């Protein structure tokens, strides 16, 4: 094999290796991006659930604050629950 043939052959091997490595890198990057998007979606869902819980608590708090008897009853139940937990 001549020197020119060896050079051409070596270039072909190097190009093939770089192409393969590039394909692996792209596949790994695509997988990482997909996983990142999944985590972001899960985070957004959790934040949405948290906001709904917050709104529920705010609504209950408004109800308790609107009626002194309910507020007192809540405080009484809360005190009893605290006593049970301390025992």
Residue frames relative to the residue before (quaternion, step in Angstrom):
aa qw qx qy qz dx dy dz
X 1.0000 0.0000 0.0000 0.0000 0.00 0.00 0.00
X 0.4158 -0.7256 0.4929 0.2403 3.53 -0.90 0.89
X 0.6888 -0.4731 0.3583 0.4163 3.51 -1.30 0.27
X 0.6376 0.5261 -0.3218 0.4616 3.59 0.96 -0.83
X 0.6505 0.5063 -0.3115 0.4728 3.57 0.96 -0.87
X 0.6432 0.5203 -0.3193 0.4622 3.59 1.00 -0.81
X 0.6452 0.5157 -0.3146 0.4678 3.58 0.97 -0.85
X 0.6637 0.4979 -0.3005 0.4704 3.57 0.88 -0.96
X 0.6516 0.5129 -0.3105 0.4648 3.59 0.94 -0.89
X 0.6675 0.5002 -0.3016 0.4618 3.59 0.91 -0.91
X 0.6376 0.5164 -0.3202 0.4735 3.59 1.01 -0.79
X 0.6435 0.5213 -0.3214 0.4592 3.58 0.97 -0.81
X 0.6501 0.5065 -0.3117 0.4730 3.60 0.98 -0.86
X 0.6705 0.4969 -0.3031 0.4601 3.59 0.89 -0.93
X 0.6413 0.5169 -0.3202 0.4679 3.58 0.98 -0.81
X 0.6490 0.5114 -0.3158 0.4664 3.57 0.94 -0.87
X 0.6607 0.5060 -0.3096 0.4600 3.60 0.93 -0.88
X 0.6634 0.4937 -0.3088 0.4700 3.59 0.95 -0.84
X 0.6306 0.5300 -0.3280 0.4624 3.57 1.03 -0.75
X 0.6563 0.4998 -0.3013 0.4782 3.58 0.95 -0.88
X 0.6635 0.4971 -0.3079 0.4667 3.60 0.88 -0.91
X 0.6386 0.5260 -0.3200 0.4617 3.57 1.01 -0.80
X 0.6488 0.5139 -0.3146 0.4648 3.58 0.99 -0.81
X 0.6422 0.5053 -0.3215 0.4785 3.60 0.99 -0.81
X 0.6479 0.5215 -0.3183 0.4548 3.58 0.93 -0.89
X 0.6625 0.4988 -0.3038 0.4691 3.59 0.93 -0.88
X 0.6465 0.5141 -0.3250 0.4606 3.60 0.94 -0.83
X 0.6613 0.4943 -0.3074 0.4732 3.61 0.94 -0.86
X 0.6435 0.5150 -0.3181 0.4684 3.59 0.99 -0.82
X 0.6517 0.5135 -0.3130 0.4623 3.59 0.95 -0.87
X 0.6438 0.5111 -0.3162 0.4737 3.59 1.00 -0.80
X 0.6573 0.5067 -0.3084 0.4649 3.57 0.96 -0.86
X 0.6522 0.5089 -0.3124 0.4669 3.59 1.00 -0.80
X 0.6375 0.5180 -0.3255 0.4683 3.58 1.02 -0.77
X 0.6553 0.4972 -0.3096 0.4769 3.58 0.98 -0.84
X 0.6302 0.5270 -0.3285 0.4661 3.59 1.00 -0.80
X 0.6536 0.5029 -0.3171 0.4683 3.58 0.93 -0.83
X 0.6285 0.5282 -0.3327 0.4640 3.58 1.03 -0.78
X 0.6556 0.5009 -0.3099 0.4726 3.59 0.94 -0.86
X 0.6407 0.5157 -0.3259 0.4662 3.60 0.98 -0.80
X 0.6453 0.5158 -0.3207 0.4633 3.58 0.97 -0.82
X 0.6556 0.5015 -0.3070 0.4737 3.58 0.97 -0.86
X 0.6278 0.5273 -0.3285 0.4690 3.58 1.05 -0.80
X 0.6666 0.5046 -0.3049 0.4562 3.58 0.89 -0.93
X 0.6395 0.5157 -0.3220 0.4706 3.57 1.02 -0.78
X 0.6572 0.5050 -0.3065 0.4681 3.58 0.95 -0.87
X 0.6451 0.5084 -0.3199 0.4723 3.59 1.00 -0.79
X 0.6312 0.5238 -0.3269 0.4694 3.58 1.04 -0.73
X 0.6513 0.5020 -0.3102 0.4771 3.56 0.99 -0.85
X 0.6432 0.5255 -0.3143 0.4597 3.55 0.99 -0.83
X 0.6406 0.5149 -0.3228 0.4694 3.58 0.98 -0.80
X 0.6441 0.5111 -0.3236 0.4682 3.61 1.00 -0.79
X 0.6352 0.5144 -0.3259 0.4751 3.59 1.00 -0.78
X 0.6385 0.5306 -0.3179 0.4580 3.56 0.96 -0.90
X 0.6630 0.5000 -0.3064 0.4654 3.57 0.91 -0.91
X 0.6301 0.5332 -0.3299 0.4581 3.58 1.05 -0.74
X 0.6701 0.4843 -0.2973 0.4776 3.57 0.93 -0.86
X 0.6309 0.5243 -0.3385 0.4611 3.58 1.00 -0.76
X 0.6443 0.5189 -0.3145 0.4656 3.58 1.02 -0.79
X 0.6570 0.4896 -0.3144 0.4794 3.58 0.95 -0.84
X 0.6403 0.5300 -0.3269 0.4496 3.56 0.99 -0.80
X 0.6334 0.5203 -0.3314 0.4672 3.60 0.99 -0.80
X 0.6438 0.5144 -0.3242 0.4645 3.58 0.98 -0.83
X 0.6666 0.4965 -0.3064 0.4640 3.58 0.89 -0.93
X 0.6886 0.4849 -0.2840 0.4583 3.58 0.93 -0.85
X 0.6437 0.5539 -0.3240 0.4170 3.59 1.14 -0.53
X 0.7770 0.2258 -0.1247 0.5743 3.61 1.18 -0.41
X 0.4209 -0.7384 0.4729 0.2325 3.55 -0.55 1.20
X 0.6294 0.5313 -0.3474 0.4482 3.62 1.02 -0.71
X 0.6508 0.5011 -0.3178 0.4737 3.59 0.95 -0.81
X 0.6355 0.5312 -0.3230 0.4579 3.55 0.99 -0.84
X 0.6701 0.4886 -0.2983 0.4725 3.58 0.92 -0.89
X 0.6341 0.5218 -0.3279 0.4670 3.58 1.00 -0.83
X 0.6311 0.5267 -0.3259 0.4670 3.58 0.97 -0.82
X 0.6706 0.4954 -0.3026 0.4619 3.58 0.84 -0.93
X 0.6352 0.5274 -0.3238 0.4621 3.60 1.05 -0.76
X 0.6698 0.4814 -0.2925 0.4838 3.59 0.90 -0.92
X 0.6344 0.5320 -0.3226 0.4588 3.56 0.99 -0.81
X 0.6551 0.5061 -0.3119 0.4663 3.60 0.93 -0.85
X 0.6534 0.5054 -0.3143 0.4678 3.59 0.97 -0.84
X 0.6447 0.5171 -0.3185 0.4643 3.58 0.98 -0.83
X 0.6384 0.5215 -0.3202 0.4669 3.59 0.99 -0.81
X 0.6377 0.5228 -0.3243 0.4636 3.57 1.00 -0.79
X 0.6530 0.5121 -0.3136 0.4616 3.59 0.94 -0.85
X 0.6704 0.5063 -0.2983 0.4531 3.58 0.94 -0.86
X 0.6679 0.5098 -0.2981 0.4529 3.57 1.08 -0.68
X 0.6262 0.5626 -0.3393 0.4198 3.59 1.19 -0.44
